[in-house]
Amino acid sequence: MPLGTIAVYNRADGVGVITDEDGERRPFSGMETQTTCEGQRVVFDIVGHKATNVIAVR
């Protein structure tokens, strides 16, 4: 599971962007995450180009 940071989250649309360690940006849905706090470190799975199963890292 790659490590990344939630770069931005749009509450109105329920979608956001995670920036991974390599600087690549991946979209994600707020329905598939434990947290939507911008700046939060997370681990996630990748399906296609999308991040899924997003889990907060302490």
Secondary structure as UniProt FT lines:
FT   STRAND          3..10
FT   TURN            11..14
FT   STRAND          15..20
FT   TURN            21..22
FT   STRAND          25..29
FT   HELIX           30..32
FT   TURN            38..39
FT   STRAND          41..47
FT   TURN            48..49
FT   STRAND          50..56
//
